[in-house]
Amino acid sequence: MKIIAVCGMGIGSSISLKMNAEKALEALGIKAEVEALDLRKAQNEGHSADIILTTDDLIPLLQELPGKLVEITYVWDLAEIREKLASALGQ
């Protein structure tokens, strides 16, 4: 499974989101490849992602991607990320 964490610039928020997604997946006992990308790279290279983690402002810009879009309100909130990933994965 491939998951991408996307923010506008690909510097801070997406890296924090990636790291917290990896922690959440570990807590859920799920193995996945998680990659941090900026918006442009995600739009160009994100077609193989199963799940796309991003903030509400970027959802409309990523809707063309085939992966499941998961809106994250607080990229540093591990509980929120774990809950939303579990829901997206049907757990």
Helices and strands as residue ranges (DSSP letters): E 2-7, H 13-28, E 33-38, H 39-45, G 46-48, E 51-54, G 56-58, H 59-62, E 68-71, H 78-88
